[in-house]
């Protein structure tokens, strides 16, 4: 770099040589800056985008932790059946039923202050695969970004999404990994429930596994993403409509453990997360 500043004896001979030398120096500096921008511009951009997302949505820093409480509520309840599935709810109260759209999406509002939305996606495929293949989203190019994730199971794809955090994205590491990371982080911000900041928990049961988004001690809404129930993916959103009512982990566990398929192929409409991505 010192040689770019130092005026050589050759340049001191005449003014035109000094002008020529100045132009050469400027050209070299511009070339160096262009190379630096090409090399450092994308990583710096990714780093700034990750920080902005993390500040805007603190819950993106949360990654799944194993569920520690598998106790089940023994309070009086009732068995319900929808779209080829049956499950118990630990609330023995009258409720209003409201179909949301066509097919596999129904909302129940209990007089005791709880609400439940039961969703059976029409497409049993994985979330990332569904995003890429949904022509209305125009995101076919993401297939190259997701890479081998496209070949993995619905559970594995959702696990990869939830385990993506701002701290795990190396902006100055391999470019493909950084681009995949920021893409997953953006989808996580859109697709995962609002209880994300209060905690995410992974659960393993003999006939099913999945994730619980939200801590019932801190959030009034809990999203249950359940996989491999009769070979499919089911989503249950539990919430309360009264400030004085709180959900408990044993209540959620009763719903989880009792859920099982009674028919082979339910049909349904796309779940809300894809509708959110379209918007």
QUIRA-V969511 format. One record per residue. RES is the residue in three letters. SS is DSSP state (H for helix, E for strand, L for the rest). PSI is psi in degrees with one decimal (* if undefined). D_CENTER is the distance of its C-alpha to the mean C-alpha in whole Angstrom. Layout:
# QUIRA-V969511
res->RES ss->SS psi->PSI d_center->D_CENTER
res->RES ss->SS psi->PSI d_center->D_CENTER
This chain:
# QUIRA-V969511
res->UNK ss->L psi->-32.0 d_center->46
res->UNK ss->H psi->-32.6 d_center->50
res->UNK ss->H psi->-22.5 d_center->52
res->UNK ss->H psi->-22.7 d_center->50
res->UNK ss->H psi->-37.1 d_center->51
res->UNK ss->L psi->131.0 d_center->55
res->UNK ss->L psi->122.1 d_center->58
res->UNK ss->L psi->165.4 d_center->59
res->UNK ss->H psi->-33.1 d_center->63
res->UNK ss->H psi->-37.2 d_center->63
res->UNK ss->H psi->-26.9 d_center->61
res->UNK ss->H psi->-11.9 d_center->64
res->UNK ss->L psi->-40.7 d_center->67
res->UNK ss->L psi->164.8 d_center->66
res->UNK ss->H psi->-40.2 d_center->64
res->UNK ss->H psi->-32.0 d_center->62
res->UNK ss->H psi->-37.2 d_center->61
res->UNK ss->H psi->-39.3 d_center->59
res->UNK ss->H psi->-44.1 d_center->58
res->UNK ss->H psi->-42.9 d_center->56
res->UNK ss->H psi->-37.9 d_center->55
res->UNK ss->H psi->-43.1 d_center->53
res->UNK ss->H psi->-41.0 d_center->52
res->UNK ss->H psi->-43.6 d_center->51
res->UNK ss->H psi->-44.2 d_center->49
res->UNK ss->H psi->-42.7 d_center->47
res->UNK ss->H psi->-42.2 d_center->46
res->UNK ss->H psi->-42.2 d_center->45
res->UNK ss->H psi->-41.8 d_center->43
res->UNK ss->H psi->-41.2 d_center->41
res->UNK ss->H psi->-42.6 d_center->40
res->UNK ss->H psi->-42.6 d_center->39
res->UNK ss->H psi->-38.7 d_center->37
res->UNK ss->H psi->-43.8 d_center->35
res->UNK ss->H psi->-43.3 d_center->35
res->UNK ss->H psi->-41.5 d_center->33
res->UNK ss->H psi->-41.4 d_center->31
res->UNK ss->H psi->-37.3 d_center->30
res->UNK ss->H psi->-40.8 d_center->29
res->UNK ss->H psi->-18.9 d_center->27
res->UNK ss->H psi->-55.6 d_center->26
res->UNK ss->H psi->-46.9 d_center->23
res->UNK ss->H psi->-40.2 d_center->22
res->UNK ss->H psi->-41.5 d_center->23
res->UNK ss->H psi->-43.6 d_center->21
res->UNK ss->H psi->-42.8 d_center->18
res->UNK ss->H psi->-44.0 d_center->19
res->UNK ss->H psi->-39.0 d_center->19
res->UNK ss->H psi->-40.3 d_center->16
res->UNK ss->H psi->-45.0 d_center->14
res->UNK ss->H psi->-40.0 d_center->17
res->UNK ss->H psi->-44.4 d_center->16
res->UNK ss->H psi->-40.9 d_center->13
res->UNK ss->H psi->-38.5 d_center->13
res->UNK ss->H psi->-38.2 d_center->16
res->UNK ss->H psi->-38.6 d_center->15
res->UNK ss->L psi->90.1 d_center->12
res->UNK ss->H psi->-26.4 d_center->13
res->UNK ss->H psi->-16.7 d_center->11
res->UNK ss->H psi->-18.8 d_center->9
res->UNK ss->H psi->-11.2 d_center->11
res->UNK ss->L psi->132.0 d_center->11
res->UNK ss->L psi->156.9 d_center->10
res->UNK ss->L psi->141.5 d_center->12
res->UNK ss->E psi->147.2 d_center->15
res->UNK ss->E psi->136.1 d_center->18
res->UNK ss->L psi->129.3 d_center->19
res->UNK ss->L psi->-21.5 d_center->22
res->UNK ss->L psi->110.5 d_center->24
res->UNK ss->L psi->15.2 d_center->25
res->UNK ss->L psi->153.0 d_center->27
res->UNK ss->L psi->134.4 d_center->28
res->UNK ss->L psi->133.4 d_center->30
res->UNK ss->L psi->11.4 d_center->33
res->UNK ss->L psi->155.2 d_center->34
res->UNK ss->L psi->138.0 d_center->35
res->UNK ss->L psi->-154.7 d_center->32
res->UNK ss->E psi->156.0 d_center->32
res->UNK ss->E psi->136.3 d_center->31
res->UNK ss->E psi->155.7 d_center->29
res->UNK ss->E psi->127.7 d_center->29
res->UNK ss->E psi->137.1 d_center->27
res->UNK ss->L psi->34.5 d_center->26
res->UNK ss->L psi->12.9 d_center->27
res->UNK ss->E psi->152.0 d_center->26
res->UNK ss->E psi->149.3 d_center->27
res->UNK ss->E psi->159.9 d_center->26
res->UNK ss->E psi->144.8 d_center->28
res->UNK ss->E psi->139.9 d_center->27
res->UNK ss->L psi->31.0 d_center->29
res->UNK ss->L psi->118.2 d_center->30
res->UNK ss->L psi->69.7 d_center->34
res->UNK ss->L psi->155.2 d_center->34
res->UNK ss->L psi->154.3 d_center->34
res->UNK ss->E psi->158.0 d_center->31
res->UNK ss->E psi->136.9 d_center->31
res->UNK ss->E psi->132.5 d_center->29
res->UNK ss->E psi->119.7 d_center->27
res->UNK ss->E psi->130.1 d_center->26
res->UNK ss->L psi->102.8 d_center->23
res->UNK ss->L psi->-155.5 d_center->24
res->UNK ss->L psi->147.8 d_center->25
res->UNK ss->L psi->-132.1 d_center->25
res->UNK ss->L psi->55.7 d_center->22
res->UNK ss->E psi->116.4 d_center->21
res->UNK ss->E psi->144.6 d_center->23
res->UNK ss->E psi->135.7 d_center->23
res->UNK ss->E psi->131.2 d_center->26
res->UNK ss->E psi->113.9 d_center->27
res->UNK ss->E psi->142.5 d_center->29
res->UNK ss->L psi->-21.4 d_center->32
res->UNK ss->L psi->-4.9 d_center->32
res->UNK ss->L psi->3.0 d_center->29
res->UNK ss->E psi->154.3 d_center->26
res->UNK ss->E psi->152.7 d_center->23
res->UNK ss->E psi->131.8 d_center->21
res->UNK ss->E psi->122.9 d_center->19
res->UNK ss->E psi->123.4 d_center->20
res->UNK ss->E psi->127.0 d_center->18
res->UNK ss->E psi->101.5 d_center->19
res->UNK ss->L psi->141.1 d_center->17
res->UNK ss->L psi->-38.8 d_center->20
res->UNK ss->L psi->111.3 d_center->18
res->UNK ss->L psi->5.4 d_center->17
res->UNK ss->L psi->-179.0 d_center->16
res->UNK ss->L psi->155.5 d_center->12
res->UNK ss->H psi->-50.3 d_center->9
res->UNK ss->H psi->-39.2 d_center->10
res->UNK ss->H psi->-40.3 d_center->13
res->UNK ss->H psi->-40.2 d_center->13
res->UNK ss->H psi->-43.9 d_center->12
res->UNK ss->H psi->-40.0 d_center->15
res->UNK ss->H psi->-12.6 d_center->17
res->UNK ss->L psi->107.7 d_center->17
res->UNK ss->L psi->-24.9 d_center->20
res->UNK ss->L psi->-18.9 d_center->20
res->UNK ss->L psi->-20.7 d_center->16
res->UNK ss->L psi->48.2 d_center->19
res->UNK ss->L psi->33.1 d_center->16
res->UNK ss->L psi->-31.3 d_center->18
res->UNK ss->L psi->-17.6 d_center->18
res->UNK ss->H psi->-14.1 d_center->15
res->UNK ss->H psi->-38.3 d_center->16
res->UNK ss->H psi->-34.3 d_center->18
res->UNK ss->H psi->-44.3 d_center->15
res->UNK ss->H psi->-28.2 d_center->13
res->UNK ss->H psi->-127.5 d_center->17
res->UNK ss->H psi->-11.8 d_center->17
res->UNK ss->H psi->-27.9 d_center->14
res->UNK ss->H psi->-22.0 d_center->15
res->UNK ss->H psi->-4.3 d_center->18
res->UNK ss->L psi->167.0 d_center->16
res->UNK ss->L psi->162.2 d_center->15
res->UNK ss->H psi->-39.9 d_center->13
res->UNK ss->H psi->-45.8 d_center->12
res->UNK ss->H psi->-38.0 d_center->12
res->UNK ss->H psi->-42.2 d_center->10
res->UNK ss->H psi->-35.8 d_center->7
res->UNK ss->H psi->-42.2 d_center->9
res->UNK ss->H psi->-38.3 d_center->8
res->UNK ss->H psi->-50.1 d_center->5
res->UNK ss->H psi->-30.5 d_center->5
res->UNK ss->L psi->-5.5 d_center->9
res->UNK ss->L psi->122.1 d_center->8
res->UNK ss->L psi->158.3 d_center->10
res->UNK ss->H psi->-38.6 d_center->12
res->UNK ss->H psi->-18.7 d_center->15
res->UNK ss->H psi->-2.5 d_center->14
res->UNK ss->L psi->117.7 d_center->14
res->UNK ss->L psi->94.9 d_center->18
res->UNK ss->L psi->-32.0 d_center->19
res->UNK ss->L psi->14.4 d_center->23
res->UNK ss->L psi->-155.9 d_center->22
res->UNK ss->L psi->130.5 d_center->22
res->UNK ss->H psi->-42.2 d_center->21
res->UNK ss->H psi->-41.4 d_center->19
res->UNK ss->H psi->-39.3 d_center->16
res->UNK ss->H psi->-42.9 d_center->16
res->UNK ss->H psi->-41.6 d_center->15
res->UNK ss->H psi->-41.5 d_center->12
res->UNK ss->H psi->-48.5 d_center->11
res->UNK ss->H psi->-31.8 d_center->11
res->UNK ss->H psi->-46.5 d_center->10
res->UNK ss->H psi->-37.8 d_center->6
res->UNK ss->H psi->-39.3 d_center->6
res->UNK ss->H psi->-42.6 d_center->7
res->UNK ss->H psi->-37.7 d_center->5
res->UNK ss->H psi->-41.1 d_center->2
res->UNK ss->H psi->-31.2 d_center->6
res->UNK ss->H psi->-43.6 d_center->7
res->UNK ss->H psi->-23.8 d_center->5
res->UNK ss->L psi->147.1 d_center->5
res->UNK ss->L psi->162.8 d_center->9
res->UNK ss->H psi->-12.8 d_center->11
res->UNK ss->H psi->5.3 d_center->12
res->UNK ss->H psi->-42.4 d_center->10
res->UNK ss->H psi->-26.0 d_center->12
res->UNK ss->H psi->-12.3 d_center->15
res->UNK ss->L psi->150.7 d_center->13
res->UNK ss->E psi->135.6 d_center->11
res->UNK ss->E psi->134.9 d_center->14
res->UNK ss->E psi->141.4 d_center->14
res->UNK ss->E psi->149.1 d_center->17
res->UNK ss->E psi->119.6 d_center->20
res->UNK ss->E psi->161.1 d_center->22
res->UNK ss->L psi->-37.1 d_center->25
res->UNK ss->L psi->4.7 d_center->24
res->UNK ss->E psi->161.4 d_center->20
res->UNK ss->E psi->169.6 d_center->17
res->UNK ss->E psi->-151.9 d_center->14
res->UNK ss->E psi->145.3 d_center->12
res->UNK ss->E psi->117.6 d_center->13
res->UNK ss->E psi->110.4 d_center->11
res->UNK ss->L psi->140.5 d_center->14
res->UNK ss->L psi->118.2 d_center->17
res->UNK ss->L psi->-19.6 d_center->20
res->UNK ss->L psi->-15.9 d_center->22
res->UNK ss->L psi->-18.1 d_center->20
res->UNK ss->L psi->144.0 d_center->18
res->UNK ss->L psi->-6.8 d_center->20
res->UNK ss->E psi->134.3 d_center->17
res->UNK ss->E psi->129.3 d_center->15
res->UNK ss->E psi->125.9 d_center->12
res->UNK ss->E psi->114.7 d_center->14
res->UNK ss->E psi->109.4 d_center->12
res->UNK ss->E psi->128.4 d_center->15
res->UNK ss->E psi->152.2 d_center->16
res->UNK ss->E psi->30.3 d_center->19
res->UNK ss->E psi->102.8 d_center->21
res->UNK ss->L psi->25.0 d_center->24
res->UNK ss->L psi->12.5 d_center->22
res->UNK ss->E psi->178.9 d_center->19
res->UNK ss->E psi->130.3 d_center->16
res->UNK ss->E psi->141.8 d_center->16
res->UNK ss->E psi->133.8 d_center->14
res->UNK ss->E psi->124.5 d_center->16
res->UNK ss->E psi->115.9 d_center->16
res->UNK ss->E psi->139.4 d_center->19
res->UNK ss->E psi->174.9 d_center->20
res->UNK ss->E psi->145.4 d_center->23
res->UNK ss->L psi->-2.3 d_center->25
res->UNK ss->L psi->138.4 d_center->28
res->UNK ss->L psi->-29.3 d_center->28
res->UNK ss->L psi->-8.5 d_center->30
res->UNK ss->L psi->133.8 d_center->28
res->UNK ss->L psi->141.8 d_center->25
res->UNK ss->L psi->159.2 d_center->23
res->UNK ss->L psi->157.2 d_center->24
res->UNK ss->H psi->-41.4 d_center->23
res->UNK ss->H psi->-33.5 d_center->26
res->UNK ss->H psi->-43.7 d_center->25
res->UNK ss->H psi->-39.3 d_center->21
res->UNK ss->H psi->-35.0 d_center->23
res->UNK ss->H psi->-41.5 d_center->26
res->UNK ss->H psi->-45.5 d_center->23
res->UNK ss->H psi->-51.8 d_center->21
res->UNK ss->H psi->-28.9 d_center->24
res->UNK ss->H psi->-15.8 d_center->26
res->UNK ss->L psi->127.2 d_center->24
res->UNK ss->E psi->158.4 d_center->25
res->UNK ss->E psi->141.9 d_center->26
res->UNK ss->L psi->-11.6 d_center->30
res->UNK ss->L psi->166.5 d_center->29
res->UNK ss->L psi->-52.2 d_center->28
res->UNK ss->L psi->92.8 d_center->26
res->UNK ss->L psi->155.5 d_center->25
res->UNK ss->L psi->149.4 d_center->24
res->UNK ss->L psi->176.4 d_center->22
res->UNK ss->L psi->161.6 d_center->20
res->UNK ss->L psi->145.1 d_center->17
res->UNK ss->L psi->163.3 d_center->14
res->UNK ss->H psi->-29.5 d_center->13
res->UNK ss->H psi->-33.8 d_center->10
res->UNK ss->H psi->-37.7 d_center->12
res->UNK ss->H psi->-37.4 d_center->14
res->UNK ss->H psi->-37.0 d_center->12
res->UNK ss->H psi->-31.6 d_center->11
res->UNK ss->H psi->-32.8 d_center->15
res->UNK ss->L psi->* d_center->16
